[in-house]
Amino acid sequence: MALVTFGTPAVQRHVVGDLVVKFFVVNGASGSTLPTGIASLLFVAPQPFCQAGTASLITGLSVSQGTITFTSSNTMVNEVVMVIGREG
C-alpha cells in the first residue's frame, strides 16, 4: 500500500484534555494509507468537501493500530481528515 502525500497546510495538532485532535490534508490513490501517529484512534472523520470545495471522493476507510486505509472513487486531492485519539 502506498502512503498518502500531504497537502497544505501541514498537519495540525491540538490537545483537548487527554485527547489529541489532528487534521490532515491528504492526496493519494484508493488503497493509500495514513499513519496517524496516534496509538488509540477514537474517531475518524473525513470532511464532506475537499479544500477546493468539491465533494469528497473518500468512499470508505478502515483503521488498524493507528493507521487509516482509504478507499475512494478516484484519486484523492487535498482531502481533509480529522482524527481524535489518545497518544501513548
Jmol script that loads the backbone (N, CA, C; Angstrom):
load data "model"
ATOM      1  N   MET A   1       0.828  -1.182   0.000  1.00  0.00           N
ATOM      2  CA  MET A   1       0.000   0.000   0.000  1.00  0.00           C
ATOM      3  C   MET A   1       0.874   1.248   0.000  1.00  0.00           C
ATOM      4  N   ALA A   2       0.510   2.199  -0.806  1.00  0.00           N
ATOM      5  CA  ALA A   2       1.242   3.465  -0.858  1.00  0.00           C
ATOM      6  C   ALA A   2       0.780   4.378   0.264  1.00  0.00           C
ATOM      7  N   LEU A   3       1.711   5.175   0.754  1.00  0.00           N
ATOM      8  CA  LEU A   3       1.348   6.172   1.759  1.00  0.00           C
ATOM      9  C   LEU A   3       0.728   7.373   1.065  1.00  0.00           C
ATOM     10  N   VAL A   4      -0.184   8.042   1.732  1.00  0.00           N
ATOM     11  CA  VAL A   4      -0.708   9.289   1.194  1.00  0.00           C
ATOM     12  C   VAL A   4       0.401  10.332   1.206  1.00  0.00           C
ATOM     13  N   THR A   5       0.245  11.362   0.395  1.00  0.00           N
ATOM     14  CA  THR A   5       1.130  12.523   0.489  1.00  0.00           C
ATOM     15  C   THR A   5       0.325  13.628   1.145  1.00  0.00           C
ATOM     16  N   PHE A   6       1.027  14.604   1.689  1.00  0.00           N
ATOM     17  CA  PHE A   6       0.355  15.668   2.424  1.00  0.00           C
ATOM     18  C   PHE A   6       0.267  16.939   1.609  1.00  0.00           C
ATOM     19  N   GLY A   7      -0.899  17.588   1.679  1.00  0.00           N
ATOM     20  CA  GLY A   7      -1.095  18.902   1.077  1.00  0.00           C
ATOM     21  C   GLY A   7      -0.805  19.975   2.109  1.00  0.00           C
ATOM     22  N   THR A   8      -1.238  21.191   1.846  1.00  0.00           N
ATOM     23  CA  THR A   8      -1.036  22.282   2.794  1.00  0.00           C
ATOM     24  C   THR A   8      -2.394  22.739   3.323  1.00  0.00           C
ATOM     25  N   PRO A   9      -2.523  23.200   4.510  1.00  0.00           N
ATOM     26  CA  PRO A   9      -1.451  23.404   5.468  1.00  0.00           C
ATOM     27  C   PRO A   9      -0.937  22.079   6.008  1.00  0.00           C
ATOM     28  N   ALA A  10       0.206  22.143   6.699  1.00  0.00           N
ATOM     29  CA  ALA A  10       0.787  20.951   7.288  1.00  0.00           C
ATOM     30  C   ALA A  10      -0.163  20.390   8.339  1.00  0.00           C
ATOM     31  N   VAL A  11       0.141  19.200   8.802  1.00  0.00           N
ATOM     32  CA  VAL A  11      -0.681  18.551   9.833  1.00  0.00           C
ATOM     33  C   VAL A  11      -0.835  19.492  11.022  1.00  0.00           C
ATOM     34  N   GLN A  12      -2.054  19.652  11.457  1.00  0.00           N
ATOM     35  CA  GLN A  12      -2.333  20.495  12.621  1.00  0.00           C
ATOM     36  C   GLN A  12      -2.670  19.593  13.796  1.00  0.00           C
ATOM     37  N   ARG A  13      -2.051  19.858  14.954  1.00  0.00           N
ATOM     38  CA  ARG A  13      -2.250  19.037  16.152  1.00  0.00           C
ATOM     39  C   ARG A  13      -2.733  19.926  17.287  1.00  0.00           C
ATOM     40  N   HIS A  14      -3.783  19.474  17.963  1.00  0.00           N
ATOM     41  CA  HIS A  14      -4.352  20.211  19.093  1.00  0.00           C
ATOM     42  C   HIS A  14      -4.575  19.237  20.236  1.00  0.00           C
ATOM     43  N   VAL A  15      -4.420  19.703  21.470  1.00  0.00           N
ATOM     44  CA  VAL A  15      -4.649  18.865  22.638  1.00  0.00           C
ATOM     45  C   VAL A  15      -5.884  19.384  23.367  1.00  0.00           C
ATOM     46  N   VAL A  16      -6.806  18.457  23.668  1.00  0.00           N
ATOM     47  CA  VAL A  16      -8.033  18.794  24.381  1.00  0.00           C
ATOM     48  C   VAL A  16      -8.144  17.806  25.537  1.00  0.00           C
ATOM     49  N   GLY A  17      -7.843  18.271  26.757  1.00  0.00           N
ATOM     50  CA  GLY A  17      -7.852  17.354  27.904  1.00  0.00           C
ATOM     51  C   GLY A  17      -6.834  16.256  27.683  1.00  0.00           C
ATOM     52  N   ASP A  18      -7.272  14.991  27.721  1.00  0.00           N
ATOM     53  CA  ASP A  18      -6.361  13.881  27.483  1.00  0.00           C
ATOM     54  C   ASP A  18      -6.445  13.366  26.041  1.00  0.00           C
ATOM     55  N   LEU A  19      -7.106  14.115  25.176  1.00  0.00           N
ATOM     56  CA  LEU A  19      -7.250  13.718  23.776  1.00  0.00           C
ATOM     57  C   LEU A  19      -6.380  14.570  22.861  1.00  0.00           C
ATOM     58  N   VAL A  20      -6.015  13.984  21.743  1.00  0.00           N
ATOM     59  CA  VAL A  20      -5.279  14.697  20.706  1.00  0.00           C
ATOM     60  C   VAL A  20      -6.171  14.750  19.470  1.00  0.00           C
ATOM     61  N   VAL A  21      -6.275  15.928  18.869  1.00  0.00           N
ATOM     62  CA  VAL A  21      -7.031  16.112  17.635  1.00  0.00           C
ATOM     63  C   VAL A  21      -6.039  16.501  16.550  1.00  0.00           C
ATOM     64  N   LYS A  22      -6.053  15.778  15.434  1.00  0.00           N
ATOM     65  CA  LYS A  22      -5.170  16.107  14.310  1.00  0.00           C
ATOM     66  C   LYS A  22      -5.998  16.283  13.048  1.00  0.00           C
ATOM     67  N   PHE A  23      -5.601  17.258  12.257  1.00  0.00           N
ATOM     68  CA  PHE A  23      -6.204  17.479  10.945  1.00  0.00           C
ATOM     69  C   PHE A  23      -5.146  17.210   9.893  1.00  0.00           C
ATOM     70  N   PHE A  24      -5.479  16.379   8.914  1.00  0.00           N
ATOM     71  CA  PHE A  24      -4.577  16.047   7.823  1.00  0.00           C
ATOM     72  C   PHE A  24      -5.195  16.504   6.513  1.00  0.00           C
ATOM     73  N   VAL A  25      -4.372  16.971   5.590  1.00  0.00           N
ATOM     74  CA  VAL A  25      -4.781  17.217   4.206  1.00  0.00           C
ATOM     75  C   VAL A  25      -4.021  16.187   3.387  1.00  0.00           C
ATOM     76  N   VAL A  26      -4.745  15.253   2.750  1.00  0.00           N
ATOM     77  CA  VAL A  26      -4.089  14.114   2.115  1.00  0.00           C
ATOM     78  C   VAL A  26      -4.394  14.019   0.625  1.00  0.00           C
ATOM     79  N   ASN A  27      -3.444  13.396  -0.077  1.00  0.00           N
ATOM     80  CA  ASN A  27      -3.556  13.122  -1.506  1.00  0.00           C
ATOM     81  C   ASN A  27      -3.139  11.678  -1.723  1.00  0.00           C
ATOM     82  N   GLY A  28      -3.783  10.973  -2.641  1.00  0.00           N
ATOM     83  CA  GLY A  28      -3.371   9.614  -2.938  1.00  0.00           C
ATOM     84  C   GLY A  28      -4.452   8.834  -3.653  1.00  0.00           C
ATOM     85  N   ALA A  29      -4.068   7.644  -4.074  1.00  0.00           N
ATOM     86  CA  ALA A  29      -4.992   6.751  -4.779  1.00  0.00           C
ATOM     87  C   ALA A  29      -5.801   5.940  -3.774  1.00  0.00           C
ATOM     88  N   SER A  30      -6.863   5.330  -4.247  1.00  0.00           N
ATOM     89  CA  SER A  30      -7.639   4.425  -3.409  1.00  0.00           C
ATOM     90  C   SER A  30      -6.713   3.326  -2.901  1.00  0.00           C
ATOM     91  N   GLY A  31      -6.823   2.990  -1.627  1.00  0.00           N
ATOM     92  CA  GLY A  31      -5.945   1.993  -1.028  1.00  0.00           C
ATOM     93  C   GLY A  31      -4.746   2.594  -0.319  1.00  0.00           C
ATOM     94  N   SER A  32      -4.576   3.918  -0.412  1.00  0.00           N
ATOM     95  CA  SER A  32      -3.461   4.585   0.258  1.00  0.00           C
ATOM     96  C   SER A  32      -3.671   4.574   1.765  1.00  0.00           C
ATOM     97  N   THR A  33      -2.560   4.604   2.500  1.00  0.00           N
ATOM     98  CA  THR A  33      -2.625   4.553   3.958  1.00  0.00           C
ATOM     99  C   THR A  33      -2.097   5.837   4.580  1.00  0.00           C
ATOM    100  N   LEU A  34      -2.593   6.132   5.776  1.00  0.00           N
ATOM    101  CA  LEU A  34      -2.184   7.301   6.549  1.00  0.00           C
ATOM    102  C   LEU A  34      -1.799   6.845   7.952  1.00  0.00           C
ATOM    103  N   PRO A  35      -0.485   6.800   8.274  1.00  0.00           N
ATOM    104  CA  PRO A  35      -0.093   6.517   9.651  1.00  0.00           C
ATOM    105  C   PRO A  35      -0.274   7.791  10.482  1.00  0.00           C
ATOM    106  N   THR A  36      -1.196   7.777  11.426  1.00  0.00           N
ATOM    107  CA  THR A  36      -1.582   8.992  12.146  1.00  0.00           C
ATOM    108  C   THR A  36      -0.639   9.359  13.283  1.00  0.00           C
ATOM    109  N   GLY A  37       0.119   8.398  13.788  1.00  0.00           N
ATOM    110  CA  GLY A  37       0.958   8.661  14.946  1.00  0.00           C
ATOM    111  C   GLY A  37       0.180   8.645  16.246  1.00  0.00           C
ATOM    112  N   ILE A  38      -1.081   8.231  16.200  1.00  0.00           N
ATOM    113  CA  ILE A  38      -1.919   8.144  17.392  1.00  0.00           C
ATOM    114  C   ILE A  38      -2.153   6.664  17.683  1.00  0.00           C
ATOM    115  N   ALA A  39      -1.798   6.253  18.897  1.00  0.00           N
ATOM    116  CA  ALA A  39      -1.872   4.839  19.255  1.00  0.00           C
ATOM    117  C   ALA A  39      -3.309   4.329  19.338  1.00  0.00           C
ATOM    118  N   SER A  40      -4.194   5.123  19.895  1.00  0.00           N
ATOM    119  CA  SER A  40      -5.568   4.688  20.111  1.00  0.00           C
ATOM    120  C   SER A  40      -6.529   5.667  19.442  1.00  0.00           C
ATOM    121  N   LEU A  41      -6.930   5.362  18.205  1.00  0.00           N
ATOM    122  CA  LEU A  41      -7.867   6.227  17.490  1.00  0.00           C
ATOM    123  C   LEU A  41      -9.279   6.003  18.016  1.00  0.00           C
ATOM    124  N   LEU A  42      -9.959   7.096  18.335  1.00  0.00           N
ATOM    125  CA  LEU A  42     -11.327   7.026  18.830  1.00  0.00           C
ATOM    126  C   LEU A  42     -12.346   7.472  17.794  1.00  0.00           C
ATOM    127  N   PHE A  43     -11.927   8.367  16.884  1.00  0.00           N
ATOM    128  CA  PHE A  43     -12.867   8.963  15.931  1.00  0.00           C
ATOM    129  C   PHE A  43     -12.101   9.396  14.687  1.00  0.00           C
ATOM    130  N   VAL A  44     -12.605   9.036  13.519  1.00  0.00           N
ATOM    131  CA  VAL A  44     -12.023   9.449  12.237  1.00  0.00           C
ATOM    132  C   VAL A  44     -13.134  10.060  11.411  1.00  0.00           C
ATOM    133  N   ALA A  45     -12.922  11.294  10.931  1.00  0.00           N
ATOM    134  CA  ALA A  45     -13.966  11.988  10.189  1.00  0.00           C
ATOM    135  C   ALA A  45     -13.411  12.641   8.929  1.00  0.00           C
ATOM    136  N   PRO A  46     -13.564  11.976   7.773  1.00  0.00           N
ATOM    137  CA  PRO A  46     -13.253  12.675   6.531  1.00  0.00           C
ATOM    138  C   PRO A  46     -14.294  13.777   6.331  1.00  0.00           C
ATOM    139  N   GLN A  47     -13.856  14.929   5.943  1.00  0.00           N
ATOM    140  CA  GLN A  47     -14.783  16.046   5.742  1.00  0.00           C
ATOM    141  C   GLN A  47     -15.558  15.839   4.430  1.00  0.00           C
ATOM    142  N   PRO A  48     -16.785  16.319   4.331  1.00  0.00           N
ATOM    143  CA  PRO A  48     -17.599  16.071   3.143  1.00  0.00           C
ATOM    144  C   PRO A  48     -17.100  16.793   1.896  1.00  0.00           C
ATOM    145  N   PHE A  49     -16.243  17.809   2.073  1.00  0.00           N
ATOM    146  CA  PHE A  49     -15.712  18.547   0.938  1.00  0.00           C
ATOM    147  C   PHE A  49     -14.197  18.653   1.058  1.00  0.00           C
ATOM    148  N   CYS A  50     -13.496  18.610  -0.083  1.00  0.00           N
ATOM    149  CA  CYS A  50     -12.052  18.810  -0.066  1.00  0.00           C
ATOM    150  C   CYS A  50     -11.764  20.314  -0.050  1.00  0.00           C
ATOM    151  N   GLN A  51     -10.487  20.689  -0.007  1.00  0.00           N
ATOM    152  CA  GLN A  51     -10.134  22.100   0.098  1.00  0.00           C
ATOM    153  C   GLN A  51     -10.626  22.931  -1.082  1.00  0.00           C
ATOM    154  N   ALA A  52     -10.761  22.319  -2.244  1.00  0.00           N
ATOM    155  CA  ALA A  52     -11.210  23.058  -3.421  1.00  0.00           C
ATOM    156  C   ALA A  52     -12.715  23.328  -3.391  1.00  0.00           C
ATOM    157  N   GLY A  53     -13.402  22.747  -2.414  1.00  0.00           N
ATOM    158  CA  GLY A  53     -14.841  22.966  -2.307  1.00  0.00           C
ATOM    159  C   GLY A  53     -15.672  21.936  -3.047  1.00  0.00           C
ATOM    160  N   THR A  54     -15.007  20.997  -3.719  1.00  0.00           N
ATOM    161  CA  THR A  54     -15.745  19.932  -4.402  1.00  0.00           C
ATOM    162  C   THR A  54     -16.007  18.792  -3.421  1.00  0.00           C
ATOM    163  N   ALA A  55     -16.939  17.943  -3.746  1.00  0.00           N
ATOM    164  CA  ALA A  55     -17.308  16.841  -2.858  1.00  0.00           C
ATOM    165  C   ALA A  55     -16.136  15.899  -2.643  1.00  0.00           C
ATOM    166  N   SER A  56     -16.060  15.353  -1.445  1.00  0.00           N
ATOM    167  CA  SER A  56     -15.015  14.393  -1.103  1.00  0.00           C
ATOM    168  C   SER A  56     -15.154  13.144  -1.962  1.00  0.00           C
ATOM    169  N   LEU A  57     -14.028  12.549  -2.320  1.00  0.00           N
ATOM    170  CA  LEU A  57     -14.023  11.312  -3.103  1.00  0.00           C
ATOM    171  C   LEU A  57     -13.817  10.091  -2.226  1.00  0.00           C
ATOM    172  N   ILE A  58     -13.647  10.288  -0.916  1.00  0.00           N
ATOM    173  CA  ILE A  58     -13.450   9.171   0.006  1.00  0.00           C
ATOM    174  C   ILE A  58     -14.782   8.438   0.176  1.00  0.00           C
ATOM    175  N   THR A  59     -14.773   7.148  -0.140  1.00  0.00           N
ATOM    176  CA  THR A  59     -16.000   6.356  -0.047  1.00  0.00           C
ATOM    177  C   THR A  59     -15.998   5.421   1.161  1.00  0.00           C
ATOM    178  N   GLY A  60     -14.838   5.213   1.757  1.00  0.00           N
ATOM    179  CA  GLY A  60     -14.751   4.344   2.922  1.00  0.00           C
ATOM    180  C   GLY A  60     -13.360   4.376   3.511  1.00  0.00           C
ATOM    181  N   LEU A  61     -13.229   3.827   4.709  1.00  0.00           N
ATOM    182  CA  LEU A  61     -11.916   3.748   5.348  1.00  0.00           C
ATOM    183  C   LEU A  61     -11.926   2.611   6.354  1.00  0.00           C
ATOM    184  N   SER A  62     -10.726   2.130   6.673  1.00  0.00           N
ATOM    185  CA  SER A  62     -10.574   1.144   7.737  1.00  0.00           C
ATOM    186  C   SER A  62      -9.409   1.579   8.603  1.00  0.00           C
ATOM    187  N   VAL A  63      -9.456   1.196   9.879  1.00  0.00           N
ATOM    188  CA  VAL A  63      -8.441   1.609  10.845  1.00  0.00           C
ATOM    189  C   VAL A  63      -7.805   0.369  11.453  1.00  0.00           C
ATOM    190  N   SER A  64      -6.477   0.379  11.531  1.00  0.00           N
ATOM    191  CA  SER A  64      -5.747  -0.701  12.176  1.00  0.00           C
ATOM    192  C   SER A  64      -4.552  -0.118  12.902  1.00  0.00           C
ATOM    193  N   GLN A  65      -4.576  -0.146  14.224  1.00  0.00           N
ATOM    194  CA  GLN A  65      -3.459   0.291  15.059  1.00  0.00           C
ATOM    195  C   GLN A  65      -2.923   1.663  14.681  1.00  0.00           C
ATOM    196  N   GLY A  66      -3.786   2.621  14.548  1.00  0.00           N
ATOM    197  CA  GLY A  66      -3.368   3.989  14.285  1.00  0.00           C
ATOM    198  C   GLY A  66      -3.109   4.322  12.830  1.00  0.00           C
ATOM    199  N   THR A  67      -3.311   3.373  11.934  1.00  0.00           N
ATOM    200  CA  THR A  67      -3.141   3.619  10.504  1.00  0.00           C
ATOM    201  C   THR A  67      -4.493   3.523   9.816  1.00  0.00           C
ATOM    202  N   ILE A  68      -4.781   4.505   8.980  1.00  0.00           N
ATOM    203  CA  ILE A  68      -6.048   4.544   8.244  1.00  0.00           C
ATOM    204  C   ILE A  68      -5.786   4.160   6.796  1.00  0.00           C
ATOM    205  N   THR A  69      -6.600   3.268   6.242  1.00  0.00           N
ATOM    206  CA  THR A  69      -6.546   2.914   4.827  1.00  0.00           C
ATOM    207  C   THR A  69      -7.815   3.439   4.171  1.00  0.00           C
ATOM    208  N   PHE A  70      -7.635   4.222   3.114  1.00  0.00           N
ATOM    209  CA  PHE A  70      -8.766   4.867   2.438  1.00  0.00           C
ATOM    210  C   PHE A  70      -9.176   4.112   1.185  1.00  0.00           C
ATOM    211  N   THR A  71     -10.474   4.096   0.910  1.00  0.00           N
ATOM    212  CA  THR A  71     -10.974   3.742  -0.416  1.00  0.00           C
ATOM    213  C   THR A  71     -11.631   4.996  -0.967  1.00  0.00           C
ATOM    214  N   SER A  72     -11.468   5.206  -2.254  1.00  0.00           N
ATOM    215  CA  SER A  72     -12.018   6.419  -2.859  1.00  0.00           C
ATOM    216  C   SER A  72     -12.502   6.110  -4.260  1.00  0.00           C
ATOM    217  N   SER A  73     -13.379   6.953  -4.748  1.00  0.00           N
ATOM    218  CA  SER A  73     -13.947   6.757  -6.085  1.00  0.00           C
ATOM    219  C   SER A  73     -13.000   7.216  -7.184  1.00  0.00           C
ATOM    220  N   ASN A  74     -11.965   7.970  -6.823  1.00  0.00           N
ATOM    221  CA  ASN A  74     -10.953   8.444  -7.765  1.00  0.00           C
ATOM    222  C   ASN A  74      -9.760   8.903  -6.937  1.00  0.00           C
ATOM    223  N   THR A  75      -8.737   9.447  -7.554  1.00  0.00           N
ATOM    224  CA  THR A  75      -7.569   9.928  -6.831  1.00  0.00           C
ATOM    225  C   THR A  75      -7.964  11.052  -5.882  1.00  0.00           C
ATOM    226  N   MET A  76      -7.547  10.926  -4.620  1.00  0.00           N
ATOM    227  CA  MET A  76      -7.853  11.934  -3.610  1.00  0.00           C
ATOM    228  C   MET A  76      -6.916  13.126  -3.786  1.00  0.00           C
ATOM    229  N   VAL A  77      -7.462  14.327  -3.783  1.00  0.00           N
ATOM    230  CA  VAL A  77      -6.670  15.547  -3.909  1.00  0.00           C
ATOM    231  C   VAL A  77      -7.118  16.523  -2.824  1.00  0.00           C
ATOM    232  N   ASN A  78      -6.203  16.829  -1.905  1.00  0.00           N
ATOM    233  CA  ASN A  78      -6.450  17.780  -0.818  1.00  0.00           C
ATOM    234  C   ASN A  78      -7.717  17.465  -0.018  1.00  0.00           C
ATOM    235  N   GLU A  79      -7.870  16.184   0.330  1.00  0.00           N
ATOM    236  CA  GLU A  79      -8.967  15.751   1.190  1.00  0.00           C
ATOM    237  C   GLU A  79      -8.612  16.085   2.634  1.00  0.00           C
ATOM    238  N   VAL A  80      -9.568  16.574   3.404  1.00  0.00           N
ATOM    239  CA  VAL A  80      -9.334  16.947   4.794  1.00  0.00           C
ATOM    240  C   VAL A  80      -9.908  15.847   5.695  1.00  0.00           C
ATOM    241  N   VAL A  81      -9.059  15.353   6.615  1.00  0.00           N
ATOM    242  CA  VAL A  81      -9.456  14.278   7.518  1.00  0.00           C
ATOM    243  C   VAL A  81      -9.127  14.694   8.946  1.00  0.00           C
ATOM    244  N   MET A  82     -10.106  14.552   9.848  1.00  0.00           N
ATOM    245  CA  MET A  82      -9.889  14.851  11.264  1.00  0.00           C
ATOM    246  C   MET A  82      -9.865  13.538  12.035  1.00  0.00           C
ATOM    247  N   VAL A  83      -8.884  13.390  12.938  1.00  0.00           N
ATOM    248  CA  VAL A  83      -8.822  12.210  13.798  1.00  0.00           C
ATOM    249  C   VAL A  83      -8.721  12.652  15.253  1.00  0.00           C
ATOM    250  N   ILE A  84      -9.347  11.886  16.132  1.00  0.00           N
ATOM    251  CA  ILE A  84      -9.282  12.142  17.565  1.00  0.00           C
ATOM    252  C   ILE A  84      -8.857  10.839  18.236  1.00  0.00           C
ATOM    253  N   GLY A  85      -7.931  10.939  19.174  1.00  0.00           N
ATOM    254  CA  GLY A  85      -7.487   9.736  19.859  1.00  0.00           C
ATOM    255  C   GLY A  85      -6.605  10.055  21.043  1.00  0.00           C
ATOM    256  N   ARG A  86      -6.028   8.980  21.584  1.00  0.00           N
ATOM    257  CA  ARG A  86      -5.100   9.100  22.714  1.00  0.00           C
ATOM    258  C   ARG A  86      -3.726   8.640  22.265  1.00  0.00           C
ATOM    259  N   GLU A  87      -2.710   9.445  22.530  1.00  0.00           N
ATOM    260  CA  GLU A  87      -1.353   9.064  22.187  1.00  0.00           C
ATOM    261  C   GLU A  87      -0.737   8.333  23.360  1.00  0.00           C
ATOM    262  N   GLY A  88       0.135   7.361  23.021  1.00  0.00           N
ATOM    263  CA  GLY A  88       0.900   6.672  24.062  1.00  0.00           C
ATOM    264  C   GLY A  88       0.155   5.682  24.873  1.00  0.00           C
TER     265      GLY A  88
END
end "model"
wireframe off; spacefill off
backbone 0.3
color backbone group
